[in-house]
Amino acid sequence: MNGFLNGLKNIKEFNNLKTNKIMKNKELVISVSGKTNTGKSRLTLLLKKFLRENGFEVKFDGGQDFEDEVKFDEQISKNLEQVIETIKETSVVTLKEEQI
């Protein structure tokens, strides 16, 4: 009986490894879109910081506007609190979930 239980344990561990490998290869893309000067970059910065602070692995694609993540962070962090207040006063954020 002990060998049987060990076999079941090994199968369970194998299935867990297999599931973790499959889950680890998944990618979730969060796109922030809007018209010019609506706060896309500031909200992207906030999302990026929040996700990393909570243990997520985050890949950053700043698009054509920014050479790299360091330049993005430097430029977008300027006057962040003031700009966020303006965005809150002038914009409505719509969260939309889509499956692709």
URURQUI-V100898 format. One record per residue. N is the residue number from 1. RES is the residue in three letters. BURIAL is + if it has 16 or more other C-alpha atoms within 10 Angstrom, else -. D_LAST is the distance of its C-alpha to the last C-alpha in Angstrom with 2 decimals. Layout:
N_RES_BURIAL_D_LAST / N_RES_BURIAL_D_LAST
This chain:
1_MET_-_46.62 / 2_ASN_-_45.85 / 3_GLY_-_44.47 / 4_PHE_-_42.22 / 5_LEU_-_40.82 / 6_ASN_-_40.33 / 7_GLY_-_38.47 / 8_LEU_-_36.14 / 9_LYS_-_35.68 / 10_ASN_-_34.84 / 11_ILE_-_32.28 / 12_LYS_-_30.67 / 13_GLU_-_30.69 / 14_PHE_-_29.19 / 15_ASN_-_26.35 / 16_ASN_-_25.79 / 17_LEU_-_25.75 / 18_LYS_-_23.35 / 19_THR_-_20.95 / 20_ASN_-_21.41 / 21_LYS_-_20.74 / 22_ILE_-_17.44 / 23_MET_-_16.44 / 24_LYS_-_17.88 / 25_ASN_-_15.71 / 26_LYS_-_12.44 / 27_GLU_-_11.24 / 28_LEU_-_10.09 / 29_VAL_-_10.04 / 30_ILE_-_11.99 / 31_SER_-_12.82 / 32_VAL_-_16.05 / 33_SER_-_16.82 / 34_GLY_-_19.98 / 35_LYS_-_23.14 / 36_THR_-_25.82 / 37_ASN_-_27.67 / 38_THR_+_25.53 / 39_GLY_+_25.21 / 40_LYS_+_21.85 / 41_SER_+_23.55 / 42_ARG_+_25.54 / 43_LEU_+_22.65 / 44_THR_+_20.79 / 45_LEU_+_24.06 / 46_LEU_-_24.38 / 47_LEU_-_20.91 / 48_LYS_+_21.66 / 49_LYS_-_25.09 / 50_PHE_-_24.07 / 51_LEU_-_21.49 / 52_ARG_-_24.02 / 53_GLU_-_26.86 / 54_ASN_-_25.06 / 55_GLY_-_24.61 / 56_PHE_-_21.06 / 57_GLU_-_20.68 / 58_VAL_-_19.37 / 59_LYS_-_18.84 / 60_PHE_-_19.85 / 61_ASP_-_19.01 / 62_GLY_-_21.45 / 63_GLY_-_20.71 / 64_GLN_-_23.78 / 65_ASP_-_25.79 / 66_PHE_-_26.66 / 67_GLU_-_28.20 / 68_ASP_-_27.16 / 69_GLU_-_26.33 / 70_VAL_-_30.05 / 71_LYS_-_30.71 / 72_PHE_+_27.74 / 73_ASP_-_29.09 / 74_GLU_-_32.63 / 75_GLN_-_31.97 / 76_ILE_+_29.54 / 77_SER_-_31.65 / 78_LYS_-_34.61 / 79_ASN_-_35.60 / 80_LEU_-_32.42 / 81_GLU_-_33.94 / 82_GLN_-_35.47 / 83_VAL_-_32.35 / 84_ILE_-_30.25 / 85_GLU_-_32.96 / 86_THR_-_32.77 / 87_ILE_+_28.99 / 88_LYS_-_29.51 / 89_GLU_-_32.28 / 90_THR_-_30.64 / 91_SER_-_26.91 / 92_VAL_-_24.60 / 93_VAL_-_21.39 / 94_THR_-_18.48 / 95_LEU_-_15.89 / 96_LYS_-_12.63 / 97_GLU_-_9.92 / 98_GLU_-_6.40 / 99_GLN_-_3.78 / 100_ILE_-_0.00
